[in-house]
Amino acid sequence: MASYHYMARDRSGQSVSGRLDLPSRAQALRRLRSQGLTPVSLAEVPLGQPSEARQRPPRERAARPGTAPPARRAVKARGVPREREVDEFLRILLGLLKGGMTIGDAVRQLRDRAASAPVRALAEKVWARLSDGATLGGALREAAPSARRETMNAVIEIGEQTGNLPPILAELVEQRAEARAVRKKLVGSLLYPGFLFLMAVLVAAFLLFFLMPQVRSTVEGLGSGLSPMATFLLGASNLLLLAAPLLGTLLVLAGLGAAWMKRREGGAARLDRWILRLPLVGGMVKDAEVFRVCSLLSLLLGSGIHASEAFLLTRQSLRNRELQRRFEEVRQEINEGAYVAVSLRQHDVLHPTAADLLKVGEETGELAEGFANLRNDYRDSLSERLRRLTLGVSGCAIGGAFLFVAMVALAVVTSIFQVGNSIGL
């Protein structure tokens, strides 16, 4: 017979601790779960040692007088963890929890044996908060503070309170990985057309500001004039040189004006409203936001969270303030008994087809599944927008460069012919 000291949380989220005398660790875990408790830590008490001695957090026993606890030093040394480090921490933690470990044991395992130094540092911070009695979501909120991860922390706390942390954490890890893949695709899709556009600008600048002046000096040295096409291109280059300082000043003023507007009350919301109205960018921003909203709502509603609370938590993840305002109006109407799909459509959050699909799921009692299907639809829509944008920008860059090179070649050839005519060739 062995003795185990445990720390756990009941269904209301309250922290409880105690001692179990059972033959094995596995039986102790089963006993806790059968009582509706979510284990946080489970440690065997050596024979002859009272269980109260193990209740003190390890960081307190290891700390020396006049020195800060290791976790606190790590907080000051490393700063706020990045998204990639948080994702790796959650992914490894999920694997340990699925293997039967408690939350506390899994975090300690990460703290002591994780291959990545940033993950070990994050685990050390989280364990310091868990030792103080915090929930895993609360520990992550303090160890890795970020407004963008507030909804994630709330979802983790919900999983702890309901005793369904592993499946909820698995869905959360999958959604974060999917969102990261979408961001990578967005950046990758914009890099190629951006590179082509930059190369086209550099080629145009070389031809206008280096080649054409050389052609002009050569032609004039032979006692002839430029062709009309060459004269036009040289005039355009001179105009660009004169207009460049003005355009640069306007761009700087526009950036300063946008920064000033974001600091004013209501200015940031007005700026976000303008962004949504832009021809290409607005649709991409909206699809990306709705994709994230559908992912979170499918997770929260599938976890048994009430629609009003789920919408409140999801609203915090929106970065566009105009969409935040619309989403809050939707939440208020839902509290008054309105249909979710109808309200989202009326406030222009969902397009008509998506609203119709969601309404079917709402009427059949599968609202969470409906949002999961919309997540896939909006992911495909965002990919299609990226594909069209890539093709459009690439085509314009290549076509513009080809047209400009053709105009320069025509200007050079016609100038040479004009020189030949002037000397009687």
Contacts in CASP RR format, 6 or more apart in sequence:
PFRMAT RR
TARGET T0000
AUTHOR 0000-0000-0000
METHOD contacts of the structure
MODEL  1
MASYHYMARDRSGQSVSGRLDLPSRAQALRRLRSQGLTPVSLAEVPLGQP
SEARQRPPRERAARPGTAPPARRAVKARGVPREREVDEFLRILLGLLKGG
MTIGDAVRQLRDRAASAPVRALAEKVWARLSDGATLGGALREAAPSARRE
TMNAVIEIGEQTGNLPPILAELVEQRAEARAVRKKLVGSLLYPGFLFLMA
VLVAAFLLFFLMPQVRSTVEGLGSGLSPMATFLLGASNLLLLAAPLLGTL
LVLAGLGAAWMKRREGGAARLDRWILRLPLVGGMVKDAEVFRVCSLLSLL
LGSGIHASEAFLLTRQSLRNRELQRRFEEVRQEINEGAYVAVSLRQHDVL
HPTAADLLKVGEETGELAEGFANLRNDYRDSLSERLRRLTLGVSGCAIGG
AFLFVAMVALAVVTSIFQVGNSIGL
1 21 0 8 1.000
1 22 0 8 1.000
1 23 0 8 1.000
2 21 0 8 1.000
2 22 0 8 1.000
2 23 0 8 1.000
2 24 0 8 1.000
2 25 0 8 1.000
2 44 0 8 1.000
3 19 0 8 1.000
3 20 0 8 1.000
3 21 0 8 1.000
3 44 0 8 1.000
3 45 0 8 1.000
3 47 0 8 1.000
3 51 0 8 1.000
4 19 0 8 1.000
4 20 0 8 1.000
4 21 0 8 1.000
4 22 0 8 1.000
4 25 0 8 1.000
4 28 0 8 1.000
4 42 0 8 1.000
4 43 0 8 1.000
4 44 0 8 1.000
4 45 0 8 1.000
5 17 0 8 1.000
5 18 0 8 1.000
5 19 0 8 1.000
5 42 0 8 1.000
5 43 0 8 1.000
5 44 0 8 1.000
5 45 0 8 1.000
5 51 0 8 1.000
5 54 0 8 1.000
5 55 0 8 1.000
6 17 0 8 1.000
6 18 0 8 1.000
6 19 0 8 1.000
6 20 0 8 1.000
6 28 0 8 1.000
6 32 0 8 1.000
6 37 0 8 1.000
6 39 0 8 1.000
6 40 0 8 1.000
6 41 0 8 1.000
6 42 0 8 1.000
6 43 0 8 1.000
7 15 0 8 1.000
7 16 0 8 1.000
7 17 0 8 1.000
7 18 0 8 1.000
7 39 0 8 1.000
7 40 0 8 1.000
7 41 0 8 1.000
7 42 0 8 1.000
7 55 0 8 1.000
7 104 0 8 1.000
7 133 0 8 1.000
8 15 0 8 1.000
8 16 0 8 1.000
8 17 0 8 1.000
8 32 0 8 1.000
8 37 0 8 1.000
8 38 0 8 1.000
8 39 0 8 1.000
8 40 0 8 1.000
9 15 0 8 1.000
9 16 0 8 1.000
9 37 0 8 1.000
9 38 0 8 1.000
9 40 0 8 1.000
9 135 0 8 1.000
9 160 0 8 1.000
9 161 0 8 1.000
10 16 0 8 1.000
10 36 0 8 1.000
10 37 0 8 1.000
10 38 0 8 1.000
11 36 0 8 1.000
11 161 0 8 1.000
11 162 0 8 1.000
11 163 0 8 1.000
12 161 0 8 1.000
13 135 0 8 1.000
13 160 0 8 1.000
13 161 0 8 1.000
15 40 0 8 1.000
15 133 0 8 1.000
16 37 0 8 1.000
17 55 0 8 1.000
18 51 0 8 1.000
19 45 0 8 1.000
19 51 0 8 1.000
20 28 0 8 1.000
20 31 0 8 1.000
20 32 0 8 1.000
22 28 0 8 1.000
22 31 0 8 1.000
25 42 0 8 1.000
25 44 0 8 1.000
28 42 0 8 1.000
29 39 0 8 1.000
29 42 0 8 1.000
29 100 0 8 1.000
29 102 0 8 1.000
32 38 0 8 1.000
32 39 0 8 1.000
32 42 0 8 1.000
33 39 0 8 1.000
36 163 0 8 1.000
38 103 0 8 1.000
38 160 0 8 1.000
38 161 0 8 1.000
38 163 0 8 1.000
38 165 0 8 1.000
39 102 0 8 1.000
39 103 0 8 1.000
40 102 0 8 1.000
40 103 0 8 1.000
40 104 0 8 1.000
40 130 0 8 1.000
40 133 0 8 1.000
41 102 0 8 1.000
41 103 0 8 1.000
41 104 0 8 1.000
41 105 0 8 1.000
41 108 0 8 1.000
41 130 0 8 1.000
42 102 0 8 1.000
42 105 0 8 1.000
43 54 0 8 1.000
45 51 0 8 1.000
45 54 0 8 1.000
57 128 0 8 1.000
57 131 0 8 1.000
57 132 0 8 1.000
58 131 0 8 1.000
59 69 0 8 1.000
59 70 0 8 1.000
59 71 0 8 1.000
59 127 0 8 1.000
59 128 0 8 1.000
59 131 0 8 1.000
60 69 0 8 1.000
60 131 0 8 1.000
62 69 0 8 1.000
62 70 0 8 1.000
63 69 0 8 1.000
63 70 0 8 1.000
69 128 0 8 1.000
70 124 0 8 1.000
71 124 0 8 1.000
71 125 0 8 1.000
71 127 0 8 1.000
71 128 0 8 1.000
72 128 0 8 1.000
74 121 0 8 1.000
74 124 0 8 1.000
74 125 0 8 1.000
75 125 0 8 1.000
75 128 0 8 1.000
75 143 0 8 1.000
77 121 0 8 1.000
78 118 0 8 1.000
78 121 0 8 1.000
80 144 0 8 1.000
80 145 0 8 1.000
80 146 0 8 1.000
81 89 0 8 1.000
81 118 0 8 1.000
81 121 0 8 1.000
81 122 0 8 1.000
81 143 0 8 1.000
81 144 0 8 1.000
82 118 0 8 1.000
83 180 0 8 1.000
84 180 0 8 1.000
85 116 0 8 1.000
85 118 0 8 1.000
85 119 0 8 1.000
85 122 0 8 1.000
86 122 0 8 1.000
86 140 0 8 1.000
86 144 0 8 1.000
86 149 0 8 1.000
87 173 0 8 1.000
87 176 0 8 1.000
87 177 0 8 1.000
87 180 0 8 1.000
88 116 0 8 1.000
88 119 0 8 1.000
89 110 0 8 1.000
89 119 0 8 1.000
89 122 0 8 1.000
89 123 0 8 1.000
89 126 0 8 1.000
90 169 0 8 1.000
90 172 0 8 1.000
90 173 0 8 1.000
90 176 0 8 1.000
91 173 0 8 1.000
92 110 0 8 1.000
92 114 0 8 1.000
92 119 0 8 1.000
93 106 0 8 1.000
93 107 0 8 1.000
93 110 0 8 1.000
93 169 0 8 1.000
94 166 0 8 1.000
94 169 0 8 1.000
94 170 0 8 1.000
94 173 0 8 1.000
96 105 0 8 1.000
96 106 0 8 1.000
96 109 0 8 1.000
96 110 0 8 1.000
97 103 0 8 1.000
97 106 0 8 1.000
97 165 0 8 1.000
97 166 0 8 1.000
97 169 0 8 1.000
98 166 0 8 1.000
98 170 0 8 1.000
101 109 0 8 1.000
103 130 0 8 1.000
103 136 0 8 1.000
103 160 0 8 1.000
103 165 0 8 1.000
104 127 0 8 1.000
104 130 0 8 1.000
107 123 0 8 1.000
107 126 0 8 1.000
107 127 0 8 1.000
107 130 0 8 1.000
107 136 0 8 1.000
108 123 0 8 1.000
108 127 0 8 1.000
110 119 0 8 1.000
110 120 0 8 1.000
110 123 0 8 1.000
111 120 0 8 1.000
111 123 0 8 1.000
111 124 0 8 1.000
111 127 0 8 1.000
112 120 0 8 1.000
114 120 0 8 1.000
114 123 0 8 1.000
122 143 0 8 1.000
122 144 0 8 1.000
125 139 0 8 1.000
125 142 0 8 1.000
125 143 0 8 1.000
125 144 0 8 1.000
126 136 0 8 1.000
126 139 0 8 1.000
126 140 0 8 1.000
126 143 0 8 1.000
127 139 0 8 1.000
128 139 0 8 1.000
128 143 0 8 1.000
129 138 0 8 1.000
129 139 0 8 1.000
129 142 0 8 1.000
129 143 0 8 1.000
130 136 0 8 1.000
130 139 0 8 1.000
134 142 0 8 1.000
135 156 0 8 1.000
135 157 0 8 1.000
135 160 0 8 1.000
136 156 0 8 1.000
136 157 0 8 1.000
136 160 0 8 1.000
136 165 0 8 1.000
137 153 0 8 1.000
137 154 0 8 1.000
137 156 0 8 1.000
137 157 0 8 1.000
137 160 0 8 1.000
138 153 0 8 1.000
138 156 0 8 1.000
138 157 0 8 1.000
140 149 0 8 1.000
140 152 0 8 1.000
140 153 0 8 1.000
140 156 0 8 1.000
141 149 0 8 1.000
141 150 0 8 1.000
141 153 0 8 1.000
147 316 0 8 1.000
148 317 0 8 1.000
148 319 0 8 1.000
150 316 0 8 1.000
150 317 0 8 1.000
151 296 0 8 1.000
151 313 0 8 1.000
151 314 0 8 1.000
151 316 0 8 1.000
151 317 0 8 1.000
152 172 0 8 1.000
152 176 0 8 1.000
154 313 0 8 1.000
155 168 0 8 1.000
155 172 0 8 1.000
155 296 0 8 1.000
155 299 0 8 1.000
155 300 0 8 1.000
155 303 0 8 1.000
155 313 0 8 1.000
156 165 0 8 1.000
156 168 0 8 1.000
156 169 0 8 1.000
156 172 0 8 1.000
158 168 0 8 1.000
158 300 0 8 1.000
158 303 0 8 1.000
158 305 0 8 1.000
159 165 0 8 1.000
159 168 0 8 1.000
159 169 0 8 1.000
159 303 0 8 1.000
162 168 0 8 1.000
162 303 0 8 1.000
162 304 0 8 1.000
164 303 0 8 1.000
168 299 0 8 1.000
168 303 0 8 1.000
171 299 0 8 1.000
172 299 0 8 1.000
175 295 0 8 1.000
175 296 0 8 1.000
175 299 0 8 1.000
178 295 0 8 1.000
178 379 0 8 1.000
179 291 0 8 1.000
179 292 0 8 1.000
179 295 0 8 1.000
182 288 0 8 1.000
182 291 0 8 1.000
182 379 0 8 1.000
182 382 0 8 1.000
185 383 0 8 1.000
185 386 0 8 1.000
186 284 0 8 1.000
186 288 0 8 1.000
186 382 0 8 1.000
186 386 0 8 1.000
189 386 0 8 1.000
189 387 0 8 1.000
189 389 0 8 1.000
189 390 0 8 1.000
190 386 0 8 1.000
190 389 0 8 1.000
190 390 0 8 1.000
192 390 0 8 1.000
192 394 0 8 1.000
193 389 0 8 1.000
193 390 0 8 1.000
193 392 0 8 1.000
193 393 0 8 1.000
193 394 0 8 1.000
193 397 0 8 1.000
194 393 0 8 1.000
194 397 0 8 1.000
196 393 0 8 1.000
196 394 0 8 1.000
196 395 0 8 1.000
196 397 0 8 1.000
196 398 0 8 1.000
197 393 0 8 1.000
197 396 0 8 1.000
197 397 0 8 1.000
199 397 0 8 1.000
199 401 0 8 1.000
200 397 0 8 1.000
200 398 0 8 1.000
200 400 0 8 1.000
200 401 0 8 1.000
200 404 0 8 1.000
203 401 0 8 1.000
203 404 0 8 1.000
203 405 0 8 1.000
204 401 0 8 1.000
204 404 0 8 1.000
207 404 0 8 1.000
207 405 0 8 1.000
207 408 0 8 1.000
208 233 0 8 1.000
208 236 0 8 1.000
208 237 0 8 1.000
208 240 0 8 1.000
208 408 0 8 1.000
209 237 0 8 1.000
209 241 0 8 1.000
211 408 0 8 1.000
211 412 0 8 1.000
212 230 0 8 1.000
212 233 0 8 1.000
212 234 0 8 1.000
212 237 0 8 1.000
212 408 0 8 1.000
212 411 0 8 1.000
213 234 0 8 1.000
215 226 0 8 1.000
215 230 0 8 1.000
215 411 0 8 1.000
215 412 0 8 1.000
215 415 0 8 1.000
216 226 0 8 1.000
216 230 0 8 1.000
216 234 0 8 1.000
219 225 0 8 1.000
219 226 0 8 1.000
219 230 0 8 1.000
219 415 0 8 1.000
219 416 0 8 1.000
219 418 0 8 1.000
219 419 0 8 1.000
220 226 0 8 1.000
222 419 0 8 1.000
222 422 0 8 1.000
222 423 0 8 1.000
223 419 0 8 1.000
223 422 0 8 1.000
224 415 0 8 1.000
224 418 0 8 1.000
224 419 0 8 1.000
224 420 0 8 1.000
224 422 0 8 1.000
224 423 0 8 1.000
225 415 0 8 1.000
225 418 0 8 1.000
225 419 0 8 1.000
225 422 0 8 1.000
226 234 0 8 1.000
226 411 0 8 1.000
226 415 0 8 1.000
226 418 0 8 1.000
227 411 0 8 1.000
227 414 0 8 1.000
227 415 0 8 1.000
227 417 0 8 1.000
227 418 0 8 1.000
228 414 0 8 1.000
229 407 0 8 1.000
229 410 0 8 1.000
229 411 0 8 1.000
229 414 0 8 1.000
230 411 0 8 1.000
230 412 0 8 1.000
230 414 0 8 1.000
230 415 0 8 1.000
232 411 0 8 1.000
233 407 0 8 1.000
233 408 0 8 1.000
233 411 0 8 1.000
258 271 0 8 1.000
261 267 0 8 1.000
261 268 0 8 1.000
261 270 0 8 1.000
261 271 0 8 1.000
262 268 0 8 1.000
262 271 0 8 1.000
268 321 0 8 1.000
269 321 0 8 1.000
269 322 0 8 1.000
269 325 0 8 1.000
272 320 0 8 1.000
272 321 0 8 1.000
272 322 0 8 1.000
272 323 0 8 1.000
273 322 0 8 1.000
275 281 0 8 1.000
275 282 0 8 1.000
275 285 0 8 1.000
275 320 0 8 1.000
276 282 0 8 1.000
276 283 0 8 1.000
276 285 0 8 1.000
276 286 0 8 1.000
276 320 0 8 1.000
276 322 0 8 1.000
276 323 0 8 1.000
280 385 0 8 1.000
280 389 0 8 1.000
283 385 0 8 1.000
284 382 0 8 1.000
284 385 0 8 1.000
284 386 0 8 1.000
284 389 0 8 1.000
285 320 0 8 1.000
286 320 0 8 1.000
286 323 0 8 1.000
287 378 0 8 1.000
287 381 0 8 1.000
287 382 0 8 1.000
287 385 0 8 1.000
288 382 0 8 1.000
289 318 0 8 1.000
289 319 0 8 1.000
289 320 0 8 1.000
289 323 0 8 1.000
290 349 0 8 1.000
290 350 0 8 1.000
290 374 0 8 1.000
290 378 0 8 1.000
291 375 0 8 1.000
291 378 0 8 1.000
291 379 0 8 1.000
291 382 0 8 1.000
292 317 0 8 1.000
292 318 0 8 1.000
293 314 0 8 1.000
293 317 0 8 1.000
293 318 0 8 1.000
293 327 0 8 1.000
293 349 0 8 1.000
294 371 0 8 1.000
294 372 0 8 1.000
294 374 0 8 1.000
294 375 0 8 1.000
294 378 0 8 1.000
295 371 0 8 1.000
295 375 0 8 1.000
296 310 0 8 1.000
296 313 0 8 1.000
296 314 0 8 1.000
296 317 0 8 1.000
297 310 0 8 1.000
297 311 0 8 1.000
297 314 0 8 1.000
297 368 0 8 1.000
297 371 0 8 1.000
298 368 0 8 1.000
298 369 0 8 1.000
298 370 0 8 1.000
298 371 0 8 1.000
298 372 0 8 1.000
298 375 0 8 1.000
300 309 0 8 1.000
300 310 0 8 1.000
300 313 0 8 1.000
300 314 0 8 1.000
301 307 0 8 1.000
301 310 0 8 1.000
301 367 0 8 1.000
301 368 0 8 1.000
301 371 0 8 1.000
302 368 0 8 1.000
305 313 0 8 1.000
307 334 0 8 1.000
307 340 0 8 1.000
307 367 0 8 1.000
308 331 0 8 1.000
308 334 0 8 1.000
308 335 0 8 1.000
311 327 0 8 1.000
311 330 0 8 1.000
311 331 0 8 1.000
311 334 0 8 1.000
312 331 0 8 1.000
314 327 0 8 1.000
315 324 0 8 1.000
315 327 0 8 1.000
315 328 0 8 1.000
315 331 0 8 1.000
318 324 0 8 1.000
318 327 0 8 1.000
323 349 0 8 1.000
326 347 0 8 1.000
326 348 0 8 1.000
326 349 0 8 1.000
327 347 0 8 1.000
327 349 0 8 1.000
329 343 0 8 1.000
329 347 0 8 1.000
330 340 0 8 1.000
330 343 0 8 1.000
330 344 0 8 1.000
330 347 0 8 1.000
330 349 0 8 1.000
333 343 0 8 1.000
334 340 0 8 1.000
334 343 0 8 1.000
339 359 0 8 1.000
339 362 0 8 1.000
340 358 0 8 1.000
340 362 0 8 1.000
340 367 0 8 1.000
341 350 0 8 1.000
341 355 0 8 1.000
341 356 0 8 1.000
341 358 0 8 1.000
341 359 0 8 1.000
341 362 0 8 1.000
342 355 0 8 1.000
342 359 0 8 1.000
344 350 0 8 1.000
344 355 0 8 1.000
344 358 0 8 1.000
345 351 0 8 1.000
345 352 0 8 1.000
345 355 0 8 1.000
350 358 0 8 1.000
350 374 0 8 1.000
354 374 0 8 1.000
354 377 0 8 1.000
354 378 0 8 1.000
357 370 0 8 1.000
357 373 0 8 1.000
357 374 0 8 1.000
357 377 0 8 1.000
358 367 0 8 1.000
358 370 0 8 1.000
358 371 0 8 1.000
358 374 0 8 1.000
360 370 0 8 1.000
361 367 0 8 1.000
361 369 0 8 1.000
361 370 0 8 1.000
362 370 0 8 1.000
END
